[in-house]
């Protein structure tokens, strides 16, 4: 699906299953979804408020952004090994049908959702964590978010994120030196953040949750 910020006119593609996990994470941290406004081609009375389409109004988007920021330290804690006994959770509840099309359990249990952001068994970075940073970057300027499955709009630009490189890499045909500030396509920048190779340069400040976010992982 594609999320578009109607204020900044930036958009980014997101995987449906990652969106479900991100919304579920926010719910465990206290976000109370208002439901989306109906798309222009649907009658409001017939719209379910699904986050698989429609428009996330600005106030709801702002609350989602703040809640996801507060969840970041917990999500980062899953990027390092932990005893299996610390990851046991059994209190499931039925999903909120507006938030996902598949069965994503554990909206009352943060551990169940947070573990979805852990790296895979084969190691490497967490793709869900990278997508979380794409969502944060899109929500950061404020404004309503249009959700849908259309082709990218010619009136919008792809989302980009500014990152501070923690290590030198060759990216998009050029060398990005350690310590340099780079503006990169959002999916690439978010992957570098999830790999601990970059920091989000425009993370809201002052927030201890952001300032110490990745430094704690070294």
C-alpha positions, 0 to 999 in steps of 0.5 A: 500500500502507499501512504501519502502525507497530504501536508508535505506531499510526500509518499512511501510504499509500505507492506500491509503486514508491517502496517498491521504490526505498527498499528498494533504496536501503537495500540499496546502503547495507548493509541486509540484509533479514531478510524479513517475518513472515507475515501472520495469514492465511498459514502461515509455511512458505508465506510468501516473506518479501516486503516487499509484505506481512507484518510487518517485525520491529522489529530489521529496521525499526530497521536499515532506519531507520538505513541510510536516514538515512545515505543521505540526503545522497547522495539530496539530492545528486541534487536538483541538476544533475550532469554526466551523466558522473557518473551512469553505472552499468552493473553491474546484478544481479538484483533480490531478489524479496522487495523488489519485484514489478517489475524494479528494477535496480542493488541493487549500484550505489548510483548506479542507485538514487539516480538514481530519487530525482532530480526529473523532467525537468519540474523540481519536487520528487522524489516518491520523496524525499517518500515516503522522508521518510514512511517515515523518519517512520513508522520513527522511533519504533521498533517493527514495521511491518505492510505491506499493502493494507487500508483504513486501520484505525480503531484507527490514526491517520494519520501526521503529521510536525512540520516547521520552515517555511523559507518561508511557505506557505498549507497546510490552510487556514491560513498557516504562517509561515517559522520556525514549527513545524507538525504536518502530514499526513505526505504534505504535510509530506514534500512540503514537505521535498522542495521545500526549503520545510521541515525535518523538526523531529524528525530524530534528533540529533546526526547531521551527516547530518540537521543539515546535510541541507537547509542544504547545498542552499541 
